Amino acid sequence: MPDAPGFGGMTRLYKIGLDASLDNLADYLAAFVKLRYKRQKVTIFGMSLGFVVVTRMLQKYPDLTNRVEDLISVVGFAHKDDFSFSKRRYWFYRAGTYFFSKRIPAFLYKAIFTRPFLLRLAYARTFNAKEKFADKSGNEFKETMDMEIHLWKINDIRTQMKTGHEMLTLDNTKKRINLPLIQVASKRDRYFDHIRTEESLRKVYSDFKLFYSEDPNHAPTIIADKKAASPFIPSGLKKELRSRRRKTK
């Protein structure tokens, strides 16, 4: 699991004079794969933004497709129209992420809106965070909030906003990738329309197989242990991967 520049406390790309574009993140990931795995075969497992970066990497570096044994997406997508937001919410997010992806606005956002007392007061009530805190109380609520505050502190706001804006303006369907894709979708995903997402991904990949997560949420909670995260690897996917492994032996 490679670190992503600007996330989780890793040095941001802006530090070396590059912006946090999908192209630059794809270049970084390609370099990681080539340096870490040399000529070895790899299985790639991408979630949400991570899968978007993987798609862009494979489009920019088609030589890497020959080294991919299995490609698995969890709640990944390929086009801005895959989002299920209302037009009003979509344009609000799009304008906001563009504005705060600039250096000074990002600095002000970090200084004002990521203060711990403000996050504890309001964050769990926001649209995008409600799912994370649903059905949580007591110590579990506190642990989740503590982790969210920690991540807001160590993540680079400018990188978050830049990648958010690129997702909201995304079109990864312009270049085909000669690989079959396994997609894991959430039945009640609050962010994406399943039909449009499948249509977009079929435009990119040579084959498409869909499994549904046994968890209704978009993604595991950030404090999920192995048991809590396991529904995002459905039993059907496990059988599929076992079958592929037997065929390659």
Secondary structure, 3 states (H helix, E strand, C coil): CCCCCCCCCCCCHHHHCCCCCHHHHHHHHHHHHHHHHCCCCEEEEEECHHHHHHHHHHHHCHHHHHHEEEEEEECCCCEHHHECCCHHHHHHHHHHHHHHCCHHHHHHHHHHHCCHHHHHHHHHHCCCCHHHHCCCCHHHHHHHHHHHHHHHHHCCHHHHHHHHHHHHCCECCCCCEEEEEEEEECCCCCCECHHHHHHHHHHHEEEEEEEECCCCCCCCCCCCCHHHHHHHCCHHHHHHHHHHHHHHC
